[in-house]
């Protein structure tokens, strides 16, 4: 009699275990899916951050180039003004002599 009860209990436990196992798998699949979504969201945030960083670097380079062009223009104007001043002074010296 004990053997029959033991077998019945084993069958009942086996049936419960089989019934529970798919739920466990489904739960794990849901967890994996949620983690995958989180990873995907983090990858998108990382890509956006990298793009923002690259844009900031590009803008800084453009600003530096623009400032350098302005500096070169000012330097050219100063050189031109200096050359004109030298020419005027040379002309004044020739007139005085």
PyMOL commands that set and color helices and strands:
alter all, ss='L'
color gray80, all
select helices_A, chain A and resi 2-96
alter helices_A, ss='H'
color red, helices_A
deselect
rebuild
show_as cartoon
